[in-house]
C-alpha cells in the first residue's frame, strides 16, 4: 500500500511537471509580435501605374503609344491605336505579351517594354506624406524611405513634430495592423513585408510631440489674449 501511494504521488508530480512544460510552450507571444498581413492581391489593380514604351522592329520608339497610364476603376488603360485594354489582375510579363501581340497587328515585330508600379498612400508624421507609386517588389521600409522617412524632434519643418515608429499602422484590405518599425526593434519578417496595391501606411506622432503642441497652442492663445487685454487698458486710459 505504501509503495502504491508513493507511485501515485510520483505520477501526480510528473503529470504536473508535464502540464507545466506544455503550458510554457503555449505562452503568449513576446510583446511586439503580431500577425503580419499577407499580400492578398497580385497583378495590376485600379489606381496602379503602368509605364509603357513601344518600339518598331527597326528600333524607333512610337511616342504616341508610349507613356504613363493609370489603371481606371474598371481595370482598363487607354492606349492610342488600341483604344482600351483590360489589364486588371495581370502581371507585367502578361501585359507585355498582350501589347506586343496587339501592336504587332499594326507594326511589324513590335517590341513593348512595361513597368508596373502599385499605389501606396503614406500619411502622418513623415517628411513627405502623399501618394506614391512603388514597384511590387518594394517593402514597407522602402515605402517609408520614399516618403522621406519618419520625422524626428529636430525636424522643425514638420508641423506635427516627431513620429512614433513603434506604432506604425498598416491598413490593408480594410484591416489595420500596428507594426513596430523602430530600427533597433524591427524584426526580419517586417523587413521582408512587401507592399500591396491600395496599402495605407500611417505613422502617428509621438506622445511627447502632441503634448508639446498642445502646450504651445495654449501658450500662444494666452499670450494673444494678454496682449489684447493690455491694448484695451492702454486705449481706455
ROFIGU-365958 format. One line per field, with one value per atom (N, C-alpha, C): residue number from 1; residue in three letters; chain; atom name; x, y, z. Coordinates in steps of 0.1 Angstrom, whole numbers, plus 5000, padded with zeros to 4 digits. Atoms other than C-alpha are relative to their C-alpha. Layout:
% ROFIGU-365958
num = c(NUM:...)
residu = c(Ala:...)
chaine = c(A:...)
atome = c(CA:...)
xx = c(X:...)
yy = c(Y:...)
zz = c(Z:...)
//
This chain:
% ROFIGU-365958
num = c(1:1:1:2:2:2:3:3:3:4:4:4:5:5:5:6:6:6:7:7:7:8:8:8:9:9:9:10:10:10:11:11:11:12:12:12:13:13:13:14:14:14:15:15:15:16:16:16:17:17:17:18:18:18:19:19:19:20:20:20:21:21:21:22:22:22:23:23:23:24:24:24:25:25:25:26:26:26:27:27:27:28:28:28:29:29:29:30:30:30:31:31:31:32:32:32:33:33:33:34:34:34:35:35:35:36:36:36:37:37:37:38:38:38:39:39:39:40:40:40:41:41:41:42:42:42:43:43:43:44:44:44:45:45:45:46:46:46:47:47:47:48:48:48:49:49:49:50:50:50:51:51:51:52:52:52:53:53:53:54:54:54:55:55:55:56:56:56:57:57:57:58:58:58:59:59:59:60:60:60:61:61:61:62:62:62:63:63:63:64:64:64:65:65:65:66:66:66:67:67:67:68:68:68:69:69:69:70:70:70:71:71:71:72:72:72:73:73:73:74:74:74:75:75:75:76:76:76:77:77:77:78:78:78:79:79:79:80:80:80:81:81:81:82:82:82:83:83:83:84:84:84:85:85:85:86:86:86:87:87:87:88:88:88:89:89:89:90:90:90:91:91:91:92:92:92:93:93:93:94:94:94:95:95:95:96:96:96:97:97:97:98:98:98:99:99:99:100:100:100:101:101:101:102:102:102:103:103:103:104:104:104:105:105:105:106:106:106:107:107:107:108:108:108:109:109:109:110:110:110:111:111:111:112:112:112:113:113:113:114:114:114:115:115:115:116:116:116:117:117:117:118:118:118:119:119:119:120:120:120:121:121:121:122:122:122:123:123:123:124:124:124:125:125:125:126:126:126:127:127:127:128:128:128:129:129:129:130:130:130:131:131:131:132:132:132:133:133:133:134:134:134:135:135:135:136:136:136:137:137:137:138:138:138:139:139:139:140:140:140:141:141:141:142:142:142:143:143:143:144:144:144:145:145:145:146:146:146:147:147:147:148:148:148:149:149:149:150:150:150:151:151:151:152:152:152:153:153:153:154:154:154:155:155:155:156:156:156:157:157:157:158:158:158:159:159:159:160:160:160:161:161:161:162:162:162:163:163:163:164:164:164:165:165:165:166:166:166:167:167:167:168:168:168:169:169:169:170:170:170:171:171:171:172:172:172:173:173:173:174:174:174:175:175:175:176:176:176:177:177:177:178:178:178:179:179:179:180:180:180:181:181:181:182:182:182:183:183:183:184:184:184:185:185:185:186:186:186:187:187:187:188:188:188:189:189:189:190:190:190:191:191:191:192:192:192:193:193:193:194:194:194:195:195:195:196:196:196:197:197:197:198:198:198:199:199:199:200:200:200:201:201:201:202:202:202:203:203:203:204:204:204:205:205:205:206:206:206:207:207:207:208:208:208:209:209:209:210:210:210:211:211:211:212:212:212:213:213:213:214:214:214:215:215:215:216:216:216:217:217:217:218:218:218:219:219:219:220:220:220:221:221:221:222:222:222:223:223:223:224:224:224:225:225:225:226:226:226:227:227:227:228:228:228:229:229:229:230:230:230:231:231:231:232:232:232:233:233:233:234:234:234:235:235:235:236:236:236:237:237:237)
residu = c(Unk:Unk:Unk:Unk:Unk:Unk:Unk:Unk:Unk:Unk:Unk:Unk:Unk:Unk:Unk:Unk:Unk:Unk:Unk:Unk:Unk:Unk:Unk:Unk:Unk:Unk:Unk:Unk:Unk:Unk:Unk:Unk:Unk:Unk:Unk:Unk:Unk:Unk:Unk:Unk:Unk:Unk:Unk:Unk:Unk:Unk:Unk:Unk:Unk:Unk:Unk:Unk:Unk:Unk:Unk:Unk:Unk:Unk:Unk:Unk:Unk:Unk:Unk:Unk:Unk:Unk:Unk:Unk:Unk:Unk:Unk:Unk:Unk:Unk:Unk:Unk:Unk:Unk:Unk:Unk:Unk:Unk:Unk:Unk:Unk:Unk:Unk:Unk:Unk:Unk:Unk:Unk:Unk:Unk:Unk:Unk:Unk:Unk:Unk:Unk:Unk:Unk:Unk:Unk:Unk:Unk:Unk:Unk:Unk:Unk:Unk:Unk:Unk:Unk:Unk:Unk:Unk:Unk:Unk:Unk:Unk:Unk:Unk:Unk:Unk:Unk:Unk:Unk:Unk:Unk:Unk:Unk:Unk:Unk:Unk:Unk:Unk:Unk:Unk:Unk:Unk:Unk:Unk:Unk:Unk:Unk:Unk:Unk:Unk:Unk:Unk:Unk:Unk:Unk:Unk:Unk:Unk:Unk:Unk:Unk:Unk:Unk:Unk:Unk:Unk:Unk:Unk:Unk:Unk:Unk:Unk:Unk:Unk:Unk:Unk:Unk:Unk:Unk:Unk:Unk:Unk:Unk:Unk:Unk:Unk:Unk:Unk:Unk:Unk:Unk:Unk:Unk:Unk:Unk:Unk:Unk:Unk:Unk:Unk:Unk:Unk:Unk:Unk:Unk:Unk:Unk:Unk:Unk:Unk:Unk:Unk:Unk:Unk:Unk:Unk:Unk:Unk:Unk:Unk:Unk:Unk:Unk:Unk:Unk:Unk:Unk:Unk:Unk:Unk:Unk:Unk:Unk:Unk:Unk:Unk:Unk:Unk:Unk:Unk:Unk:Unk:Unk:Unk:Unk:Unk:Unk:Unk:Unk:Unk:Unk:Unk:Unk:Unk:Unk:Unk:Unk:Unk:Unk:Unk:Unk:Unk:Unk:Unk:Unk:Unk:Unk:Unk:Unk:Unk:Unk:Unk:Unk:Unk:Unk:Unk:Unk:Unk:Unk:Unk:Unk:Unk:Unk:Unk:Unk:Unk:Unk:Unk:Unk:Unk:Unk:Unk:Unk:Unk:Unk:Unk:Unk:Unk:Unk:Unk:Unk:Unk:Unk:Unk:Unk:Unk:Unk:Unk:Unk:Unk:Unk:Unk:Unk:Unk:Unk:Unk:Unk:Unk:Unk:Unk:Unk:Unk:Unk:Unk:Unk:Unk:Unk:Unk:Unk:Unk:Unk:Unk:Unk:Unk:Unk:Unk:Unk:Unk:Unk:Unk:Unk:Unk:Unk:Unk:Unk:Unk:Unk:Unk:Unk:Unk:Unk:Unk:Unk:Unk:Unk:Unk:Unk:Unk:Unk:Unk:Unk:Unk:Unk:Unk:Unk:Unk:Unk:Unk:Unk:Unk:Unk:Unk:Unk:Unk:Unk:Unk:Unk:Unk:Unk:Unk:Unk:Unk:Unk:Unk:Unk:Unk:Unk:Unk:Unk:Unk:Unk:Unk:Unk:Unk:Unk:Unk:Unk:Unk:Unk:Unk:Unk:Unk:Unk:Unk:Unk:Unk:Unk:Unk:Unk:Unk:Unk:Unk:Unk:Unk:Unk:Unk:Unk:Unk:Unk:Unk:Unk:Unk:Unk:Unk:Unk:Unk:Unk:Unk:Unk:Unk:Unk:Unk:Unk:Unk:Unk:Unk:Unk:Unk:Unk:Unk:Unk:Unk:Unk:Unk:Unk:Unk:Unk:Unk:Unk:Unk:Unk:Unk:Unk:Unk:Unk:Unk:Unk:Unk:Unk:Unk:Unk:Unk:Unk:Unk:Unk:Unk:Unk:Unk:Unk:Unk:Unk:Unk:Unk:Unk:Unk:Unk:Unk:Unk:Unk:Unk:Unk:Unk:Unk:Unk:Unk:Unk:Unk:Unk:Unk:Unk:Unk:Unk:Unk:Unk:Unk:Unk:Unk:Unk:Unk:Unk:Unk:Unk:Unk:Unk:Unk:Unk:Unk:Unk:Unk:Unk:Unk:Unk:Unk:Unk:Unk:Unk:Unk:Unk:Unk:Unk:Unk:Unk:Unk:Unk:Unk:Unk:Unk:Unk:Unk:Unk:Unk:Unk:Unk:Unk:Unk:Unk:Unk:Unk:Unk:Unk:Unk:Unk:Unk:Unk:Unk:Unk:Unk:Unk:Unk:Unk:Unk:Unk:Unk:Unk:Unk:Unk:Unk:Unk:Unk:Unk:Unk:Unk:Unk:Unk:Unk:Unk:Unk:Unk:Unk:Unk:Unk:Unk:Unk:Unk:Unk:Unk:Unk:Unk:Unk:Unk:Unk:Unk:Unk:Unk:Unk:Unk:Unk:Unk:Unk:Unk:Unk:Unk:Unk:Unk:Unk:Unk:Unk:Unk:Unk:Unk:Unk:Unk:Unk:Unk:Unk:Unk:Unk:Unk:Unk:Unk:Unk:Unk:Unk:Unk:Unk:Unk:Unk:Unk:Unk:Unk:Unk:Unk:Unk:Unk:Unk:Unk:Unk:Unk:Unk:Unk:Unk:Unk:Unk:Unk:Unk:Unk:Unk:Unk:Unk:Unk:Unk:Unk:Unk:Unk:Unk:Unk:Unk:Unk:Unk:Unk:Unk:Unk:Unk:Unk:Unk:Unk:Unk:Unk:Unk:Unk:Unk:Unk:Unk:Unk:Unk:Unk:Unk:Unk:Unk:Unk:Unk:Unk:Unk:Unk:Unk:Unk:Unk:Unk:Unk:Unk:Unk:Unk:Unk:Unk:Unk:Unk:Unk:Unk:Unk:Unk:Unk:Unk:Unk:Unk:Unk:Unk:Unk:Unk:Unk:Unk:Unk:Unk:Unk:Unk:Unk:Unk:Unk:Unk:Unk:Unk:Unk:Unk)
chaine = c(A:A:A:A:A:A:A:A:A:A:A:A:A:A:A:A:A:A:A:A:A:A:A:A:A:A:A:A:A:A:A:A:A:A:A:A:A:A:A:A:A:A:A:A:A:A:A:A:A:A:A:A:A:A:A:A:A:A:A:A:A:A:A:A:A:A:A:A:A:A:A:A:A:A:A:A:A:A:A:A:A:A:A:A:A:A:A:A:A:A:A:A:A:A:A:A:A:A:A:A:A:A:A:A:A:A:A:A:A:A:A:A:A:A:A:A:A:A:A:A:A:A:A:A:A:A:A:A:A:A:A:A:A:A:A:A:A:A:A:A:A:A:A:A:A:A:A:A:A:A:A:A:A:A:A:A:A:A:A:A:A:A:A:A:A:A:A:A:A:A:A:A:A:A:A:A:A:A:A:A:A:A:A:A:A:A:A:A:A:A:A:A:A:A:A:A:A:A:A:A:A:A:A:A:A:A:A:A:A:A:A:A:A:A:A:A:A:A:A:A:A:A:A:A:A:A:A:A:A:A:A:A:A:A:A:A:A:A:A:A:A:A:A:A:A:A:A:A:A:A:A:A:A:A:A:A:A:A:A:A:A:A:A:A:A:A:A:A:A:A:A:A:A:A:A:A:A:A:A:A:A:A:A:A:A:A:A:A:A:A:A:A:A:A:A:A:A:A:A:A:A:A:A:A:A:A:A:A:A:A:A:A:A:A:A:A:A:A:A:A:A:A:A:A:A:A:A:A:A:A:A:A:A:A:A:A:A:A:A:A:A:A:A:A:A:A:A:A:A:A:A:A:A:A:A:A:A:A:A:A:A:A:A:A:A:A:A:A:A:A:A:A:A:A:A:A:A:A:A:A:A:A:A:A:A:A:A:A:A:A:A:A:A:A:A:A:A:A:A:A:A:A:A:A:A:A:A:A:A:A:A:A:A:A:A:A:A:A:A:A:A:A:A:A:A:A:A:A:A:A:A:A:A:A:A:A:A:A:A:A:A:A:A:A:A:A:A:A:A:A:A:A:A:A:A:A:A:A:A:A:A:A:A:A:A:A:A:A:A:A:A:A:A:A:A:A:A:A:A:A:A:A:A:A:A:A:A:A:A:A:A:A:A:A:A:A:A:A:A:A:A:A:A:A:A:A:A:A:A:A:A:A:A:A:A:A:A:A:A:A:A:A:A:A:A:A:A:A:A:A:A:A:A:A:A:A:A:A:A:A:A:A:A:A:A:A:A:A:A:A:A:A:A:A:A:A:A:A:A:A:A:A:A:A:A:A:A:A:A:A:A:A:A:A:A:A:A:A:A:A:A:A:A:A:A:A:A:A:A:A:A:A:A:A:A:A:A:A:A:A:A:A:A:A:A:A:A:A:A:A:A:A:A:A:A:A:A:A:A:A:A:A:A:A:A:A:A:A:A:A:A:A:A:A:A:A:A:A:A:A:A:A:A:A:A:A:A:A:A:A:A:A:A:A:A:A:A:A:A:A:A:A:A:A:A:A:A:A:A:A:A:A:A:A:A:A:A:A:A:A:A:A:A:A:A:A:A:A:A:A:A:A:A:A:A:A:A:A:A:A:A:A:A:A:A:A:A:A:A:A:A)
atome = c(N:CA:C:N:CA:C:N:CA:C:N:CA:C:N:CA:C:N:CA:C:N:CA:C:N:CA:C:N:CA:C:N:CA:C:N:CA:C:N:CA:C:N:CA:C:N:CA:C:N:CA:C:N:CA:C:N:CA:C:N:CA:C:N:CA:C:N:CA:C:N:CA:C:N:CA:C:N:CA:C:N:CA:C:N:CA:C:N:CA:C:N:CA:C:N:CA:C:N:CA:C:N:CA:C:N:CA:C:N:CA:C:N:CA:C:N:CA:C:N:CA:C:N:CA:C:N:CA:C:N:CA:C:N:CA:C:N:CA:C:N:CA:C:N:CA:C:N:CA:C:N:CA:C:N:CA:C:N:CA:C:N:CA:C:N:CA:C:N:CA:C:N:CA:C:N:CA:C:N:CA:C:N:CA:C:N:CA:C:N:CA:C:N:CA:C:N:CA:C:N:CA:C:N:CA:C:N:CA:C:N:CA:C:N:CA:C:N:CA:C:N:CA:C:N:CA:C:N:CA:C:N:CA:C:N:CA:C:N:CA:C:N:CA:C:N:CA:C:N:CA:C:N:CA:C:N:CA:C:N:CA:C:N:CA:C:N:CA:C:N:CA:C:N:CA:C:N:CA:C:N:CA:C:N:CA:C:N:CA:C:N:CA:C:N:CA:C:N:CA:C:N:CA:C:N:CA:C:N:CA:C:N:CA:C:N:CA:C:N:CA:C:N:CA:C:N:CA:C:N:CA:C:N:CA:C:N:CA:C:N:CA:C:N:CA:C:N:CA:C:N:CA:C:N:CA:C:N:CA:C:N:CA:C:N:CA:C:N:CA:C:N:CA:C:N:CA:C:N:CA:C:N:CA:C:N:CA:C:N:CA:C:N:CA:C:N:CA:C:N:CA:C:N:CA:C:N:CA:C:N:CA:C:N:CA:C:N:CA:C:N:CA:C:N:CA:C:N:CA:C:N:CA:C:N:CA:C:N:CA:C:N:CA:C:N:CA:C:N:CA:C:N:CA:C:N:CA:C:N:CA:C:N:CA:C:N:CA:C:N:CA:C:N:CA:C:N:CA:C:N:CA:C:N:CA:C:N:CA:C:N:CA:C:N:CA:C:N:CA:C:N:CA:C:N:CA:C:N:CA:C:N:CA:C:N:CA:C:N:CA:C:N:CA:C:N:CA:C:N:CA:C:N:CA:C:N:CA:C:N:CA:C:N:CA:C:N:CA:C:N:CA:C:N:CA:C:N:CA:C:N:CA:C:N:CA:C:N:CA:C:N:CA:C:N:CA:C:N:CA:C:N:CA:C:N:CA:C:N:CA:C:N:CA:C:N:CA:C:N:CA:C:N:CA:C:N:CA:C:N:CA:C:N:CA:C:N:CA:C:N:CA:C:N:CA:C:N:CA:C:N:CA:C:N:CA:C:N:CA:C:N:CA:C:N:CA:C:N:CA:C:N:CA:C:N:CA:C:N:CA:C:N:CA:C:N:CA:C:N:CA:C:N:CA:C:N:CA:C:N:CA:C:N:CA:C:N:CA:C:N:CA:C:N:CA:C:N:CA:C:N:CA:C:N:CA:C:N:CA:C:N:CA:C:N:CA:C:N:CA:C:N:CA:C:N:CA:C:N:CA:C:N:CA:C:N:CA:C:N:CA:C:N:CA:C:N:CA:C:N:CA:C:N:CA:C:N:CA:C:N:CA:C:N:CA:C:N:CA:C:N:CA:C:N:CA:C:N:CA:C:N:CA:C:N:CA:C:N:CA:C:N:CA:C:N:CA:C:N:CA:C:N:CA:C:N:CA:C:N:CA:C:N:CA:C:N:CA:C:N:CA:C:N:CA:C:N:CA:C)
xx = c(5008:5000:5009:4991:5029:5006:4994:5046:4990:5009:5014:4997:5003:5008:5011:4989:5043:5000:5001:5038:4989:5010:5006:5004:4995:5023:5010:4991:5051:4993:5008:5026:4994:5007:5008:5010:4990:5040:5005:4996:5051:4990:5010:5018:5000:4999:5021:5011:4989:5055:4998:5003:5045:4990:5010:5014:5006:4994:5036:5009:4992:5060:4991:5009:5031:4994:5006:5016:5011:4989:5050:5003:4998:5052:4990:5011:5019:4999:5000:5029:4996:5003:5017:5013:4989:5039:5007:4994:5065:4994:5006:5055:5005:4996:5056:4998:5002:5049:4985:5014:5018:5000:5002:5004:5000:4999:5016:4991:5009:4992:5008:4994:5000:4995:5004:4999:4988:5011:4964:4996:5004:4961:5013:4988:4987:4995:5004:4987:4995:5004:4976:4986:5013:4948:4996:5004:4928:5008:4992:4948:5015:4985:4982:5005:4994:5006:5007:4994:5016:5008:4991:5046:5003:4998:5048:5009:4992:5074:4999:5002:5066:5010:4990:5092:4997:5001:5091:5012:4990:5112:5013:4988:5137:5006:4995:5141:4995:5005:5122:4988:5010:5101:4987:5013:5064:4995:5003:5060:4985:5014:5023:4994:5005:5018:5007:4992:5044:4995:5003:5040:4994:5005:5025:4985:5015:4989:4996:5006:4968:4988:5011:4945:4987:5013:4909:4992:5008:4883:4995:5005:4871:5012:4988:4907:5005:4995:4915:5009:4992:4940:4997:5002:4936:5013:4988:4962:4997:5003:4964:5001:5001:4955:4994:5006:4942:4988:5011:4915:5003:4998:4910:5005:4994:4929:4998:5002:4918:5012:4987:4948:4998:5002:4933:5004:4996:4949:5012:4990:4976:5014:4987:5013:5007:4992:5040:5002:4997:5050:4988:5013:5014:4996:5003:5008:5009:4990:5039:4997:5004:5029:4988:5013:4994:5002:4998:5005:5009:4992:5032:4991:5009:5005:4991:5009:4981:5007:4993:5007:5007:4994:5022:4990:5009:4990:5001:4998:4999:5014:4986:5037:5007:4992:5060:5010:4990:5080:5000:5001:5067:5006:4994:5087:4994:5006:5070:5007:4994:5086:4989:5010:5063:5006:4996:5069:4987:5012:5041:5004:4998:5040:4987:5012:5015:4998:5003:4998:4999:4999:5005:4998:5002:4993:5008:4993:5016:4997:5004:5004:5005:4995:5012:5013:4987:5045:5011:4989:5067:5004:4995:5087:4993:5006:5069:4988:5012:5034:4994:5006:5014:4997:5003:5005:5013:4988:5034:4998:5000:5039:5013:4989:5062:5000:5000:5074:4994:5006:5056:5010:4989:5090:5004:4997:5091:4995:5004:5089:4994:5005:5073:5011:4989:5107:5003:4998:5112:4989:5011:5078:5002:4997:5087:5012:4989:5120:4996:5005:5101:4993:5007:5081:5010:4991:5113:5004:4997:5114:4992:5008:5099:5006:4995:5103:5005:4994:5124:4997:5002:5124:5006:4992:5149:4994:5006:5126:4990:5009:5113:4991:5009:5098:4987:5012:5074:4991:5009:5044:4995:5005:5033:5010:4991:5065:5006:4993:5084:4989:5009:5069:5002:4999:5063:5001:4999:5077:4996:5004:5067:4986:5015:5030:4996:5004:5030:4988:5012:4996:5000:5002:4992:4986:5014:4957:5000:5000:4954:4987:5013:4921:4990:5009:4903:5003:4995:4922:5012:4988:4946:5008:4990:4977:5011:4989:5001:5013:4987:5037:5011:4988:5069:5011:4990:5093:5011:4988:5119:5012:4988:5153:5006:4994:5166:4991:5009:5135:4993:5007:5123:5005:4997:5121:5001:4998:5131:4987:5012:5095:4995:5005:5087:5009:4991:5118:4997:5003:5106:4986:5014:5070:4998:5002:5060:4988:5012:5037:4990:5010:5004:4992:5008:4983:4989:5011:4960:5004:4996:4980:5000:4999:4977:5009:4991:5006:5000:5001:5001:5010:4991:5028:4995:5006:5014:5012:4990:5031:5003:4996:5050:4991:5008:5030:5006:4993:5056:4998:5002:5052:4986:5014:5014:4999:5001:5018:5006:4993:5043:4992:5008:5020:4988:5011:4991:5004:4995:5012:5003:4997:5024:4987:5013:4988:4994:5006:4975:5009:4991:5006:4998:5002:5001:4987:5013:4964:5000:5000:4970:5009:4991:4998:4992:5008:4974:4990:5010:4947:5006:4993:4971:5004:4997:4983:4988:5012:4948:4994:5005:4938:5009:4991:4969:4997:5003:4960:4986:5013:4924:5002:4997:4938:5006:4993:4961:4990:5009:4933:4990:5010:4908:5006:4993:4934:5003)
yy = c(4988:5000:5012:4988:5024:5002:4999:5016:5006:4995:5022:5014:4986:5055:5009:4993:5066:5001:5000:5056:5010:4991:5076:5014:4986:5107:5003:4997:5104:5003:4998:5101:5014:4987:5132:5011:4990:5152:5000:5001:5140:5007:4994:5150:5015:4986:5184:5007:4995:5189:5000:5001:5178:5010:4990:5200:5014:4987:5230:5002:4998:5224:5003:4997:5222:5014:4986:5254:5010:4991:5271:5001:5000:5260:5008:4992:5278:5014:4987:5310:5011:4989:5343:5004:4996:5356:5013:4988:5383:5012:4987:5419:5005:4995:5434:4990:5010:5402:5000:4999:5405:4991:5007:5385:5010:4991:5404:4997:5003:5408:4995:5005:5389:5008:4994:5401:4991:5008:5390:5003:4996:5407:5002:4999:5403:5005:4995:5418:5014:4986:5452:5002:4996:5469:5014:4986:5501:5010:4990:5531:4998:5003:5514:5008:4994:5529:4990:5009:5512:5009:4992:5527:4991:5008:5516:5007:4995:5521:4990:5008:5508:5003:4998:5503:4992:5008:5492:4990:5010:5463:5007:4993:5489:5008:4994:5503:5014:4986:5536:4999:4999:5545:5006:4994:5551:5008:4991:5581:5002:4999:5583:4989:5011:5549:4998:5002:5552:5010:4991:5569:4993:5005:5565:5000:5002:5552:4996:5004:5549:4991:5010:5519:5006:4994:5532:4990:5008:5519:4987:5012:5493:4990:5009:5478:5001:4999:5492:5012:4988:5516:5003:4995:5537:5001:4999:5533:5005:4996:5551:4988:5011:5529:4987:5012:5502:5002:4996:5521:4995:5004:5505:4985:5014:5474:4996:5005:5454:4993:5005:5447:4996:5002:5442:4985:5013:5412:4995:5006:5408:5004:4997:5406:5008:4992:5427:4992:5008:5399:4997:5002:5392:5012:4988:5428:5003:4998:5430:4991:5009:5399:5004:4996:5412:5012:4988:5446:4997:5003:5431:4993:5007:5409:5010:4991:5438:5010:4991:5463:4993:5008:5435:5000:5000:5437:5013:4987:5473:5003:4998:5473:4987:5013:5445:4999:5003:5430:5011:4990:5455:4994:5003:5455:5009:4992:5466:4998:5001:5474:5005:4997:5475:5000:4999:5487:5003:4999:5483:5005:4995:5503:5000:5000:5499:5012:4987:5528:4997:5001:5533:5014:4987:5561:5000:4999:5573:5013:4988:5598:5000:4999:5610:5008:4993:5621:4995:5002:5616:5013:4987:5642:5004:4997:5639:4991:5009:5624:5002:4999:5616:4987:5013:5590:4997:5004:5570:4988:5012:5545:4993:5008:5517:4987:5013:5485:4990:5010:5454:4993:5006:5442:5009:4991:5472:4995:5004:5466:5013:4989:5487:5010:4991:5501:5009:4993:5511:5011:4990:5529:5012:4989:5549:5008:4993:5558:5010:4991:5572:5012:4988:5594:5008:4992:5608:4995:5005:5586:5007:4995:5592:5013:4987:5627:4998:5000:5634:5014:4988:5661:5012:4989:5682:5005:4996:5684:5011:4988:5719:5003:4997:5720:4991:5009:5692:5005:4994:5708:4991:5010:5676:4996:5005:5670:4986:5013:5637:4989:5011:5604:4989:5012:5572:4987:5011:5544:4987:5012:5518:4997:5002:5523:5003:4998:5524:4992:5008:5514:4998:5004:5495:4995:5003:5494:4993:5008:5466:4992:5007:5452:5004:4995:5473:4996:5005:5457:5008:4993:5478:4991:5007:5463:5009:4992:5480:4993:5007:5473:5009:4994:5482:5001:4998:5498:5008:4993:5512:4992:5006:5505:4989:5010:5487:4989:5010:5467:4992:5006:5458:4985:5015:5420:4997:5004:5402:4999:5001:5394:5014:4986:5432:5005:4995:5440:4994:5007:5415:5002:4998:5426:5009:4992:5437:5009:4991:5465:4993:5005:5458:5012:4989:5480:5004:4995:5502:5001:4999:5500:5014:4987:5529:4998:5001:5534:5014:4988:5559:4999:4999:5570:5010:4990:5586:5008:4991:5614:4994:5004:5607:5008:4993:5615:5013:4988:5640:5012:4990:5659:5006:4996:5660:5009:4992:5673:5014:4988:5699:5009:4992:5711:5006:4995:5714:5012:4989:5735:5012:4988:5757:5007:4994:5762:5009:4992:5773:5012:4989:5794:5011:4989:5813:5006:4994:5817:5010:4992:5831:5013:4988:5854:5010:4991:5868:5007:4993:5874:5010:4990:5891:5013:4988:5914:5008:4993:5922:5008:4993:5930:5012:4989:5952:5012:4989:5972:5007:4994:5977:5009:4992:5990:5013:4988:6015:5009:4991:6027:5007:4994:6032:5011:4990:6052:5013)
zz = c(5000:5000:5000:5000:5008:4987:5013:4975:4990:5010:4956:5003:4997:4974:4995:5005:4966:4984:5015:4929:4996:5004:4928:5001:4997:4943:4989:5010:4918:4986:5013:4889:5000:4999:4902:4997:5001:4904:4985:5014:4869:4991:5008:4854:5001:4998:4870:4992:5008:4855:4985:5014:4821:4996:5003:4822:5000:4999:4833:4987:5013:4803:4988:5012:4779:5000:4999:4792:4997:5003:4790:4985:5014:4754:4992:5006:4747:5006:4994:4764:4990:5009:4750:4993:5008:4722:5007:4995:4732:4996:5003:4733:4986:5013:4698:4989:5010:4680:4995:5006:4657:4988:5013:4628:4989:5011:4598:4989:5011:4569:4988:5012:4537:4988:5013:4501:4995:5004:4491:4986:5014:4457:4992:5009:4429:4986:5013:4395:5000:5001:4383:5006:4994:4403:4996:5003:4397:5009:4993:4406:4998:5003:4397:4988:5011:4373:4991:5011:4340:4991:5009:4321:4988:5012:4285:4990:5011:4258:4988:5012:4223:4989:5010:4196:4987:5012:4160:4999:5002:4147:4997:5004:4134:5012:4988:4170:5002:4999:4165:5011:4989:4196:4994:5003:4190:5012:4989:4212:5003:4997:4207:5008:4992:4222:5013:4988:4249:5011:4989:4283:5012:4988:4317:5000:5000:4322:5014:4987:4354:4997:5002:4356:5005:4996:4357:5009:4990:4382:4994:5007:4356:4997:5002:4354:4986:5014:4319:4999:5004:4304:4986:5013:4273:4993:5008:4246:4985:5014:4212:4991:5011:4182:5005:4994:4206:5008:4991:4225:5014:4987:4259:5001:4998:4271:5015:4986:4302:5005:4994:4324:5015:4986:4359:5003:4996:4377:4992:5009:4350:5006:4996:4358:4988:5010:4340:4987:5012:4316:4992:5007:4307:4992:5007:4298:4988:5011:4277:4988:5011:4257:4993:5006:4252:4991:5008:4240:4987:5012:4217:4989:5010:4201:4994:5006:4197:4991:5008:4184:4988:5011:4163:4988:5011:4142:4992:5007:4133:4996:5003:4133:5000:5001:4122:5011:4990:4150:5011:4990:4176:5013:4987:4209:5010:4990:4241:5013:4986:4275:5010:4991:4305:5014:4986:4341:5008:4992:4367:5014:4986:4400:5007:4992:4428:5007:4993:4445:5015:4985:4482:5006:4993:4505:5013:4987:4533:5006:4993:4558:5014:4986:4593:5001:4997:4608:4992:5009:4578:4993:5005:4560:4987:5013:4526:4998:5002:4530:4986:5013:4499:4994:5007:4473:4992:5007:4458:4992:5009:4430:5002:4997:4440:4993:5007:4423:5009:4991:4436:5009:4992:4450:5011:4990:4473:5014:4986:4511:5007:4992:4538:5003:4997:4547:4988:5013:4510:4999:5001:4512:5009:4990:4543:4995:5006:4526:4989:5011:4496:5005:4993:4520:5008:4993:4534:5013:4987:4564:5011:4988:4599:5004:4996:4614:5014:4986:4645:5006:4993:4671:4994:5006:4652:4987:5013:4621:5003:4997:4628:4989:5011:4594:5000:4999:4603:5011:4991:4619:5011:4991:4636:5011:4990:4655:4997:5002:4660:4998:5003:4649:5011:4991:4669:4991:5009:4646:5007:4994:4672:4998:5001:4664:4986:5014:4626:4996:5004:4612:4985:5014:4580:4998:5004:4566:4987:5012:4541:4999:5002:4527:5011:4990:4553:5014:4986:4583:5004:4995:4604:5009:4992:4618:5006:4994:4642:5000:5002:4634:5006:4994:4653:4989:5010:4628:5005:4995:4651:4995:5005:4636:5009:4991:4667:5004:4995:4673:4988:5012:4637:4998:5002:4630:4985:5014:4598:4992:5008:4588:4996:5003:4589:4989:5011:4568:4987:5013:4542:4995:5003:4542:4988:5013:4506:5001:5001:4498:4991:5009:4481:4995:5006:4458:5010:4991:4479:5014:4986:4511:5005:4994:4535:5013:4990:4558:5008:4992:4587:5012:4989:4611:5010:4990:4643:5006:4993:4662:5014:4987:4694:5010:4990:4726:5004:4996:4736:4991:5010:4704:5001:4999:4708:5013:4988:4744:4998:5003:4733:4991:5009:4705:5007:4992:4730:5008:4991:4754:4991:5009:4725:4996:5004:4713:5011:4989:4747:5004:4997:4754:4990:5010:4721:5002:4998:4729:5012:4988:4764:4997:5004:4750:4992:5009:4724:5008:4991:4750:5009:4991:4773:4993:5008:4746:4996:5003:4736:5012:4987:4772:5003:4997:4776:4990:5009:4745:5004:4996:4757:5012:4988:4791:4995:5004:4773:4993:5007:4750:5009:4991:4778:5009:4992:4798:4992)
//
